[in-house]
C-alpha cells in the first residue's frame, strides 16, 4: 500500500494534469510524503523501508517524465 497506492494516485493525477496542460492550463504539483525510512534503514522494518525508498525513486522518475508538462 505504501508504494502501490502512491503509484496509482500519482498516475491518476498525472493523467488529468497532462490533459489540462495540453489545453493550455498550468500543469500543477503532485505531492507524496515518505518518512525518515526513505533515507535510512531500521531494524525489523525491511518491507516498510523498502517501500519508502521505492517511493523516492518513483517520485524522482515521475518528476523527470512530467516536468515538460509543467507538473512538478
N, C-alpha and C positions, 0 to 999 in steps of 0.2 A: 504494500500500500504506500509506503514512504516514497518509492521511486515511480512505480507504475501510475499511481494516482496523479502525481505531478506531471508525468509524461502525457497522460490523456487530457488533463486540464490545459497544459501548455499547447498541445496540438489543437484543441477546440478553440482556444482563444486566438491562436495564430491564424487559423483559417479565416475567422471573422476579420481580424485586423488586416491581413493581407488583402482581402476583398475590399475593405474600406480604403486602403492605400491605393488600390487600382482606380477607385472612384475619385481620387484626388484628396481624400481626407487624410489627416495625420495618422501615422501608424499607431503608436501607443507604447505602453510598458507592460511587461509581464513580470510579476514578482513571485519568486519561490524562496522559501526560507528553509535553510538547513539547520545545522546546530554545530557546536564545537566538534562534534564527532566527524564533521566533514573535513576537519584539519588534522585530527589525531585519532589514534586508536584507543580503545578502552577495553579492559579485560571483561570477558564474558559478554561482549556486545558486538560480535563479529558481523552478524546479519544487519544490525542497526547501523553500524559504522560503514559497512559496505554500501548500504542504500544511500547514506548521506554523501559519501564520496561520489557515488554514481550520479546523484542529483547535481553536484557541482559540475561534473562533466557534461551532463545533459544541458544545463543552462549555458555553459560556455559554448557548446556547439550550436545551440539554438540562437545565441546572440550573433554568431558569425553568419548563420544562414538567414536570419530575419533582419539583420541590420540594414541591408539595402532597401527594405520596405519601410524604413523609419521606425521599426519596432526594436526597442531596447529592453 
